[in-house]
Amino acid sequence: MSTSVPVDGARPLRDCARMIRARNAGSYLISIDVAFDDVATYELCRDRNVFDVATIAVLYGVTEEQIVVIAHDPSRAIKVTLPRQFPSGHPSDPDIDSSQQYVPLLSLTVPAATAAEADPDPTRSSGGTTMPDVISRPSISADLARRVVDAAVAGAAALAPAAFAVAVVDESGVLKAFHRMDGAPLVANQISQDKAYTAVGFGIPSHGWYDFIKDDPPLAIGAPTGIDRLVVFGGGYPISVDGQVIGAIGVSGGHYSQDQQVAEAGLAAVGG
């Protein structure tokens, strides 16, 4: 089987990845995508913590808390998001579109694989040479989306007279199910959807963003305005099944702590 998995010894990431690219994620963040041809190499990097946040923090001169690493199994890719040294377009910024910011990651080391790691189930691989032209991405069904919304609305009864808007989006952030309770604020319609969009966009709850940016002035100022539809307070949660993000729920209408409570009631409808 053709594979780039290092079986005789450790190799640098640059020799194992099919593609490594960097780009801006708004004016204040860098997004780096690393894709692999075969399942074995991808899973080796994912499971052996090749993209260790402590190592990446040293390489880029940022704190561990500022780094988000997301593994996406369907595309055999890993995304690293971290803050820029300067906002894009700043007079001191040497790389306005961040296209060269992948270079430090090239030195990451991919360890040697065990026999089992080097020979995964071939039915999960594209053959070890090329990426498929079409990929499959798990997505929440309309039925499950409606059950999540219904469970959230039922959970909201304990918080009466507060009323909420509940949104569920699919893995791409597209609205799948929605319910606005009688008396819910008008602005809750959009905020609930934006919370869900935030949660599915990075695979983390919306309230996780506050800790991520609060001690970093450029991010604290720029992220909420520079990242489309970003919400940094509670009420948005990714929906996962078998470890894969298939969608997200967003709730708005009360204090964010109440929104979180309602959203968590909705998540209880998800099995797996």
C-alpha positions as CSV (number, residue, x, y, z in Angstrom):
1,M,0.0,0.0,0.0
2,S,1.4,3.4,-0.9
3,T,1.6,5.6,2.2
4,S,3.5,8.5,3.6
5,V,3.3,7.1,7.1
6,P,6.9,7.1,8.6
7,V,7.4,3.5,9.6
8,D,11.2,3.4,9.8
9,G,11.6,6.6,11.9
10,A,10.3,10.0,12.7
11,R,9.9,12.5,9.8
12,P,9.2,16.2,9.6
13,L,5.6,17.2,8.9
14,R,6.6,18.7,5.6
15,D,7.4,15.2,4.2
16,C,4.1,13.7,5.4
17,A,1.4,16.3,4.6
18,R,-0.2,16.6,1.2
19,M,-0.9,20.3,1.7
20,I,0.0,23.0,4.3
21,R,-1.4,26.5,3.8
22,A,-2.0,29.6,5.9
23,R,-4.4,32.4,5.5
24,N,-6.1,35.2,7.4
25,A,-9.2,34.4,9.5
26,G,-10.3,38.0,9.8
27,S,-7.8,40.8,10.6
28,Y,-6.5,39.3,13.8
29,L,-6.3,35.6,13.4
30,I,-4.3,33.1,11.3
31,S,-5.8,29.9,10.1
32,I,-3.4,27.1,9.0
33,D,-4.8,24.0,7.3
34,V,-2.8,20.7,7.1
35,A,-4.3,18.0,4.9
36,F,-3.1,14.4,4.4
37,D,-3.5,11.9,1.5
38,D,-4.1,8.9,3.6
39,V,-6.0,8.0,6.8
40,A,-3.0,6.4,8.5
41,T,-0.8,9.5,8.5
42,Y,-3.7,11.8,9.5
43,E,-4.7,9.6,12.4
44,L,-1.1,9.2,13.5
45,C,-0.8,13.0,13.7
46,R,-4.1,13.4,15.4
47,D,-3.7,10.6,17.9
48,R,0.0,11.2,18.8
49,N,-0.6,14.9,19.4
50,V,1.8,16.1,16.7
51,F,0.0,19.5,16.8
52,D,0.7,20.0,20.5
53,V,-0.4,23.5,21.6
54,A,2.6,23.9,23.9
55,T,5.0,23.3,21.0
56,I,3.0,25.6,18.6
57,A,2.9,28.3,21.3
58,V,6.7,28.3,21.4
59,L,7.0,28.3,17.6
60,Y,4.7,31.3,17.2
61,G,5.4,33.2,20.4
62,V,1.8,33.1,21.7
63,T,0.2,31.5,24.7
64,E,-1.3,28.0,24.7
65,E,-4.7,29.5,25.5
66,Q,-4.7,31.5,22.3
67,I,-4.4,28.4,20.1
68,V,-7.3,26.3,18.8
69,V,-6.5,22.9,17.1
70,I,-9.4,21.1,15.3
71,A,-9.1,17.7,13.6
72,H,-11.6,17.1,10.8
73,D,-11.9,13.4,10.1
74,P,-13.9,13.4,6.9
75,S,-11.4,15.6,5.1
76,R,-8.3,14.1,6.9
77,A,-7.2,17.6,7.8
78,I,-6.1,19.5,10.9
79,K,-6.8,23.2,11.4
80,V,-4.7,25.4,13.6
81,T,-6.0,28.9,14.5
82,L,-3.9,31.4,16.4
83,P,-3.5,35.2,16.7
84,R,-1.5,37.3,14.4
85,Q,1.5,39.3,15.7
86,F,0.1,42.4,14.1
87,P,-3.4,43.1,12.6
88,S,-3.5,42.5,8.9
89,G,-2.4,45.7,7.1
90,H,-0.5,47.1,10.1
91,P,2.6,49.0,9.0
92,S,4.8,46.5,10.8
93,D,3.0,43.4,9.3
94,P,5.4,41.6,6.9
95,D,2.8,39.2,5.6
96,I,-0.6,40.9,5.0
97,D,-2.5,37.8,4.0
98,S,-0.6,35.4,6.3
99,S,0.3,33.1,3.4
100,Q,3.8,32.4,4.8
101,Q,2.7,31.7,8.3
102,Y,2.6,28.0,7.9
103,V,6.5,27.8,7.8
104,P,7.1,27.2,11.5
105,L,4.8,24.1,11.4
106,L,7.0,22.5,8.8
107,S,9.5,21.5,11.6
108,L,6.9,19.5,13.6
109,T,7.9,15.9,13.9
110,V,5.7,13.0,12.9
111,P,6.7,9.9,15.0
112,A,7.3,6.5,13.6
113,A,4.1,4.4,13.2
114,T,3.4,1.0,14.7
115,A,2.5,-1.7,12.4
116,A,-1.2,-1.3,13.2
117,E,-1.0,2.5,12.6
118,A,0.8,2.1,9.3
119,D,-1.8,-0.3,7.9
120,P,-5.3,1.0,8.6
121,D,-8.5,-0.4,7.1
122,P,-8.0,0.4,3.4
123,T,-11.7,1.0,2.9
124,R,-11.3,4.3,4.9
125,S,-8.5,5.5,2.6
126,S,-8.5,7.1,-0.9
127,G,-5.6,4.7,-1.8
128,G,-2.9,6.7,-0.2
129,T,-2.0,8.8,-3.2
130,T,-4.7,11.4,-3.9
131,M,-7.6,13.0,-2.2
132,P,-11.1,12.0,-3.5
133,D,-13.0,14.4,-5.7
134,V,-16.0,14.1,-3.4
135,I,-16.0,13.8,0.4
136,S,-18.7,12.9,2.8
137,R,-19.4,15.0,5.8
138,P,-21.7,13.8,8.6
139,S,-24.5,16.2,9.1
140,I,-27.4,16.4,11.5
141,S,-30.7,15.1,10.2
142,A,-33.9,17.2,10.1
143,D,-35.5,14.8,12.5
144,L,-32.7,15.1,15.1
145,A,-32.5,18.8,14.7
146,R,-36.2,19.1,15.5
147,R,-35.8,16.8,18.5
148,V,-33.0,19.0,19.9
149,V,-35.1,22.1,19.4
150,D,-38.1,20.4,21.1
151,A,-36.0,19.3,24.1
152,A,-34.6,22.7,24.5
153,V,-38.1,24.3,24.5
154,A,-39.3,21.8,27.0
155,G,-36.3,22.6,29.2
156,A,-37.0,26.3,29.0
157,A,-40.3,25.8,30.8
158,A,-38.4,25.7,34.1
159,L,-37.2,29.3,33.4
160,A,-40.7,30.8,32.8
161,P,-41.6,33.6,32.3
162,A,-38.3,33.9,30.3
163,A,-38.8,33.0,26.6
164,F,-36.2,31.9,24.1
165,A,-35.4,31.5,20.5
166,V,-33.7,28.1,19.7
167,A,-31.7,27.5,16.5
168,V,-30.0,24.3,15.2
169,V,-27.6,24.5,12.3
170,D,-25.9,21.7,10.3
171,E,-22.2,21.1,10.0
172,S,-21.8,24.0,7.6
173,G,-23.7,26.5,9.7
174,V,-26.9,26.4,7.7
175,L,-30.1,26.7,9.7
176,K,-31.8,23.3,10.1
177,A,-34.5,23.9,12.7
178,F,-35.8,26.9,14.6
179,H,-38.4,27.8,17.2
180,R,-39.2,31.2,18.7
181,M,-41.2,30.9,21.9
182,D,-44.0,33.3,22.5
183,G,-42.6,36.4,24.1
184,A,-39.0,35.8,23.0
185,P,-37.2,39.1,22.2
186,L,-37.0,39.9,18.5
187,V,-33.2,40.1,18.5
188,A,-33.0,36.6,20.0
189,N,-33.9,35.3,16.5
190,Q,-30.6,36.3,15.0
191,I,-28.5,35.9,18.1
192,S,-29.5,32.3,18.6
193,Q,-28.5,31.5,15.0
194,D,-25.2,33.4,15.4
195,K,-24.4,31.4,18.6
196,A,-25.0,28.2,16.8
197,Y,-22.9,29.4,13.8
198,T,-20.1,30.3,16.2
199,A,-20.2,26.9,17.9
200,V,-20.1,24.9,14.7
201,G,-17.5,27.1,13.1
202,F,-14.7,26.2,15.5
203,G,-16.3,23.2,17.2
204,I,-16.3,24.8,20.6
205,P,-19.0,26.4,22.8
206,S,-19.6,30.1,22.2
207,H,-18.7,30.9,25.8
208,G,-15.2,29.4,25.2
209,W,-14.3,32.4,23.1
210,Y,-14.4,34.8,26.0
211,D,-11.5,33.0,27.8
212,F,-9.7,32.7,24.4
213,I,-9.6,36.4,23.8
214,K,-10.1,38.3,27.1
215,D,-6.4,38.6,27.9
216,D,-5.3,39.5,24.4
217,P,-6.2,43.1,23.5
218,P,-5.9,42.8,19.7
219,L,-8.2,39.7,19.7
220,A,-10.5,41.1,22.3
221,I,-11.0,44.2,20.2
222,G,-10.8,42.7,16.8
223,A,-12.3,39.2,16.9
224,P,-15.9,40.2,17.6
225,T,-15.9,42.6,14.7
226,G,-13.4,40.8,12.4
227,I,-15.0,37.3,12.5
228,D,-18.4,37.2,10.9
229,R,-21.3,36.3,13.3
230,L,-19.0,35.6,16.2
231,V,-20.7,35.5,19.7
232,V,-18.4,35.3,22.7
233,F,-20.9,34.6,25.5
234,G,-22.9,31.5,26.4
235,G,-25.7,29.7,24.6
236,G,-24.0,28.1,21.6
237,Y,-22.8,24.4,21.7
238,P,-21.5,22.1,19.0
239,I,-23.6,18.9,18.5
240,S,-21.4,15.8,18.2
241,V,-22.1,12.2,17.4
242,D,-19.3,9.6,17.6
243,G,-16.7,12.3,18.1
244,Q,-17.7,14.2,15.0
245,V,-19.4,17.6,14.9
246,I,-22.6,17.3,12.9
247,G,-24.2,20.7,13.8
248,A,-24.8,23.1,16.6
249,I,-27.5,24.6,18.8
250,G,-27.8,28.3,19.7
251,V,-30.2,29.8,22.3
252,S,-31.0,33.4,23.1
253,G,-33.6,35.2,25.1
254,G,-32.5,35.3,28.7
255,H,-29.2,35.9,30.6
256,Y,-26.5,33.9,28.9
257,S,-26.4,31.4,31.8
258,Q,-30.1,30.7,31.2
259,D,-29.4,30.4,27.5
260,Q,-26.8,27.8,28.3
261,Q,-29.2,25.9,30.5
262,V,-31.8,25.7,27.7
263,A,-29.2,24.7,25.1
264,E,-27.9,21.9,27.4
265,A,-31.4,20.6,27.7
266,G,-31.5,20.4,23.9
267,L,-28.2,18.5,23.8
268,A,-29.7,15.9,26.0
269,A,-31.8,14.7,23.0
270,V,-28.6,13.7,21.2
271,G,-27.5,10.1,21.5
272,G,-24.0,8.8,21.0
